[in-house]
Amino acid sequence: MESAMEYTVLIVLLTTASTVAFSRDEFVKALDYLGRYGYLHIPLHMGDHKYAPKKVEEALRIFQRVTGLSSSGKLNAATLEMMGKPRCGEADTFTNHYLAYRVIGKWRKTTLTYRINNYTPDLGPAKTRLAIQKAFRYWSDVSPLMFREVQQGRADIRFSFHRQDKTCPVPFDGRGHVLAHADAPQSGIVHFDGEELWTEGKHYGTNLRIVAAHEIGHALGLGHSQHSHALMGPVYNGYQPHFKLHADDVRGIQALYGKPGKHVPSRNSGQSVPAGTVPDPCKATIDAIMLGPLHKTYAFSGQYVWTVSEARYSTPTLISTLWKDLPGSLNAAVHSQRTGKSYFLKGDKVWRYTIFKLDRGFPKILAKIPADIDSAFYQRNPKTIIFIKGPGYWQWDEIGTTDITSYPKAIRKLYHGFPSNPSAVSTGTNGHIYVFKGTQYWRINKHTHAVEKGYPLNTATQWMHCDD
């Protein structure tokens, strides 16, 4: 007998299928692709399947549009073929609103260093270095950015080739699909799949120069473009002897850093970005934490935000670089895995974003929960958002109806051992709930709804992975 999940998937498949016959595995692979790369945000669980057909059709339509296919919203042979092409491993996170280039971060300087940690044996050291030098030149030719290679020490941008191993929390999948991935500023990490056949000047294999230029675009702060022929488009278009940046690539990098010879613009004012006081993630007071867009964990402190992953954290960047018009010193931040919306609360106002774009009509005045809450987090079962102030909580259903008059209720009755007045709370990638207060954090087991033994632990050393 089929499981509830399988039943839901089949409902979706039958609803979105074209007249062409496809195997069940092909349908499931298509859904996996759409989920993995950010096109589907609502989980396909029993009880949610009434939303699934519309969401899947919308996801297919967006994918088809940004990859240059006929935007029918139906699964067909051309769409399956496109999903099988080599691509970047970063998520796309596009919406139906046509935005061209997308910004995911920014450096606060225009002279950057880079280091090549190892080389592909397909090209060897000299040709690998030359390919990466040429990749940087695409960006320096159209902006005030300058790049300098260093042989030792820490560099701003760091390249390496690795295979399906534990070198990186994001493993590769062997030859032919995910070619490379890179982090947004100010992480500087760029990884290439060591199992690909890397070439230069050949129509076979994978061209290192073009793929490196794409990943450098991410490392400089550009997300994927919705122009299929742009360098920053998600799917690799193959070797082109006379390759040039697309106009959308140029517009994106100049929106971040200006034209050649000009000052670095701010996204908000057009003036130079002030350096300010950048917090040290190992010492900073955390205002809010959320598992948010691109399935990354974001920590907020003052005017800055940084991401935290296994065994490392990124360099803090201005909050307004990622979420335009969002103020700093937040009370709370929470991302709904159910709808893909991110909510930020400060004082008596709430800001709502779709990925990194502010939704129309926001910010709004809080109507049903008190101002100056302590924290908020997404609860997976049931799928609701929890707002906390002092010892009490408010539970809100985004899609259904909520009788808010029955709140607040005691948070300790919902989760045993939950500390009152937490400064930040977030659901982890493993489903457990993490509660932060002062210099410590607690982990609440997703099954027992109670604080686990051995907690609290030190936030800096155990969660942020700082040195003692």
Secondary structure, DSSP 4 states (H G I P E B T S, - for coil): ---HHHHHHHHHHHHHB-SS---HHHHHHHHHHHHHTTS--S---TTTTTTHHHHHHHHHHHHHHHTTS---SSB-HHHHHHHTS-EESS-----SS---S-B----S-SEEEEEE----TTTHHHHHHHHHHHHHHHHHTTSS-EEEE-SSS--SEEEEEE-SSSSSSS---STTSEEEEEPPTT--EEEEETTS-EESS-SSSEEHHHHHHHHHHHHHTB---S-TTSTTSSB-----TT----HHHHHHHHHHH-STTSPPPPTTTSSPPP------TTTPPP-EEEE-GGG-EEEEETTEEEEEETTEEPPPEEHHHHSTT--SS-SEEEE-TTT-EEEEEETTEEEEEETTEEPTT-SEE--SS-SS-SEEEEETTTTEEEEEETTEEEEE-SSS---GGG--EEHHHHSBTPPSS-SEEEE-TTS-EEEEETTEEEEE-TTT-BBPTT--EEIIIIIS----
